[in-house]
Amino acid sequence: MLLQGYFDDSGSHGGEGLYVLGGFLAPSVSWPRFEAEWQSVLKKELTIDYFKMSEAISQRGQFDRWPSPLRDQKVFELAEVAERWAVARISAMVWKEDFDAHIKGASPWRELDNPYFLLFNQIIVLTVGFILELGKNGLDISNARVEFVFDEQGVLGRDAVGWWDVLKQALEPEQVRLLGAPPKFGSDKRLLPLQAADLLAWSVRNVVEGGESNVLTSAVVQTLRRVPPYGGFISAEQMRQSLPELTAISEPYWHR
């Protein structure tokens, strides 16, 4: 059984509050069906080429000059597509204040100074943890593998993948066994599951920060809540405990 997770970030590009990385997990055989339904909603009148939640909320870009009721209906129908096909919604969060206090500048490695790296690592840990929970609840996961696709991050993404072998050293054997190929990165304008991840990550950050609250955001949240959740905040204590271990196991790989 091959599972695939698609993940996008919100707030990690110069944000001052909450950093979020989140997305959906589903069997690989389910994603083509998801994509067909998502594309169908995109192409319904009024049509859009791609979906981005920030553009929908601001009624700019693909949603420029859209009447609010039509915008709301489009976004709600997309949320319903995600809810139908995902087996889990997985998200990792960290407050900038906590990250700056416990991680930034505390490691010899420059990659660890960006919260994306911490969240990237946590998403991998959470996803394999969710699959192991399925096994404990009776699902046969003996042949299960998981692959990850993240939204494009440029050099930051390449740095994160460069730590793949290091990250695996920090996992238990039963977790490593579930990992497939190294993570990939793609464009959320081209990969439809990443557009769903954008919808989730934006919504999670909005709820936690107490941001936009209206008929649309409430309907989206209520729909996405029907997808089983997994994840949460990376606490200050978790950061304090994980940094020394990660620094130690990285020494054989990086000599800077």
Order of alpha helices (4+ residues) and beta strands (2+ residues): beta-beta-alpha-alpha-alpha-beta-alpha-alpha-beta-alpha-alpha-alpha-beta-alpha-alpha-beta-alpha
